[in-house]
Amino acid sequence: MKSLYPVILLLISNIFMTFAWYGHLKFKSTALWVVILASWGIAFFEYCFQVPANRIGHNYFDTPQLKIMQEAITTCVFSIFSIFYLKEELKWNYIVGFILILLAVFFVFKKWD
């Protein structure tokens, strides 16, 4: 059960990260320096969850497993964000690319003894 903590922290971290990196795209008329500062402010909270996620997660997972887990979570969070916040279409080739990332999770976490 404790190995689930890093996953939850990574999920929260990626929600903040996605808004920090892409949330400003809805505010294109806002000065660039303003959105940079706002993104930095949001990114602070991302790091408040990301760093503990990796620190705690490294007790249960190898570093490559943590990284691919983070990428898979990012892909899922970004897909939802893109559709519902930015109102963008999720095209078939994007879905295939995302599936390939999720397939990477299988290869990284499978025990190949």
C-alpha positions as CSV (number, residue, x, y, z in Angstrom):
1,M,0.0,0.0,0.0
2,K,2.9,2.4,0.8
3,S,4.2,1.9,-2.7
4,L,1.0,3.6,-3.9
5,Y,2.1,6.9,-2.2
6,P,4.6,7.8,-5.0
7,V,1.9,7.2,-7.6
8,I,-0.5,9.5,-5.9
9,L,2.2,12.1,-5.4
10,L,3.2,11.9,-9.0
11,L,-0.4,12.2,-10.1
12,I,-0.8,15.4,-8.1
13,S,2.6,16.7,-9.2
14,N,1.7,16.1,-12.9
15,I,-1.6,18.0,-12.5
16,F,0.4,21.1,-11.3
17,M,3.0,20.5,-14.0
18,T,0.5,20.4,-16.8
19,F,-1.1,23.6,-15.7
20,A,2.3,25.2,-15.3
21,W,3.5,24.2,-18.7
22,Y,0.3,24.4,-20.8
23,G,-2.4,26.3,-18.8
24,H,-1.2,29.7,-20.0
25,L,-2.1,28.7,-23.6
26,K,-5.7,29.9,-22.9
27,F,-4.3,33.3,-22.0
28,K,-2.3,34.3,-25.1
29,S,-3.1,38.0,-24.7
30,T,-1.4,38.0,-21.3
31,A,2.1,39.3,-21.2
32,L,4.7,36.6,-21.5
33,W,6.6,37.7,-18.4
34,V,3.3,37.4,-16.4
35,V,2.6,33.8,-17.5
36,I,6.3,32.9,-16.9
37,L,6.0,34.1,-13.3
38,A,2.6,32.4,-12.9
39,S,4.1,29.1,-14.3
40,W,7.0,29.3,-11.9
41,G,4.6,29.8,-9.0
42,I,2.6,26.7,-10.1
43,A,5.7,24.7,-10.7
44,F,6.8,25.3,-7.1
45,F,3.8,23.2,-6.0
46,E,4.7,20.6,-8.7
47,Y,8.1,20.2,-7.1
48,C,6.6,20.0,-3.6
49,F,5.0,16.7,-4.8
50,Q,7.5,15.5,-7.3
51,V,10.5,15.5,-5.1
52,P,8.9,13.5,-2.3
53,A,7.3,11.2,-4.9
54,N,10.8,10.3,-6.1
55,R,12.4,10.2,-2.7
56,I,9.6,7.8,-1.3
57,G,9.3,6.0,-4.6
58,H,12.9,5.1,-4.7
59,N,12.3,2.8,-1.7
60,Y,10.0,0.7,-3.9
61,F,11.0,1.3,-7.5
62,D,14.2,1.6,-9.6
63,T,14.9,5.1,-11.0
64,P,13.9,4.0,-14.6
65,Q,10.6,2.6,-13.2
66,L,9.9,5.9,-11.5
67,K,10.7,7.8,-14.7
68,I,8.5,5.7,-17.0
69,M,5.7,5.8,-14.4
70,Q,6.0,9.6,-14.3
71,E,5.8,9.7,-18.2
72,A,2.7,7.4,-18.2
73,I,1.0,9.5,-15.6
74,T,1.9,12.7,-17.5
75,T,0.4,11.2,-20.6
76,C,-2.9,10.4,-18.9
77,V,-3.1,13.8,-17.2
78,F,-2.1,15.7,-20.3
79,S,-4.7,13.8,-22.4
80,I,-7.5,14.8,-20.0
81,F,-6.2,18.3,-19.7
82,S,-6.0,18.7,-23.5
83,I,-9.5,17.5,-24.1
84,F,-11.3,19.2,-21.2
85,Y,-9.3,22.4,-20.5
86,L,-7.8,23.3,-23.9
87,K,-10.8,21.8,-25.8
88,E,-8.4,20.1,-28.3
89,E,-9.2,16.9,-30.2
90,L,-7.3,13.7,-29.3
91,K,-6.3,12.4,-32.7
92,W,-5.8,8.7,-33.5
93,N,-2.0,9.1,-33.9
94,Y,-1.8,10.8,-30.5
95,I,-3.6,7.8,-29.0
96,V,-1.2,5.4,-30.7
97,G,1.8,7.4,-29.3
98,F,0.3,7.4,-25.8
99,I,-0.4,3.6,-26.1
100,L,3.3,3.1,-26.9
101,I,4.3,5.0,-23.8
102,L,2.0,2.8,-21.8
103,L,3.5,-0.2,-23.4
104,A,6.9,1.0,-22.1
105,V,5.4,0.7,-18.6
106,F,4.8,-3.0,-19.3
107,F,8.4,-3.6,-20.4
108,V,10.0,-1.6,-17.5
109,F,7.9,-3.2,-14.8
110,K,7.7,-6.8,-16.1
111,K,10.0,-9.2,-14.2
112,W,12.3,-10.7,-16.9
113,D,14.0,-13.3,-14.7
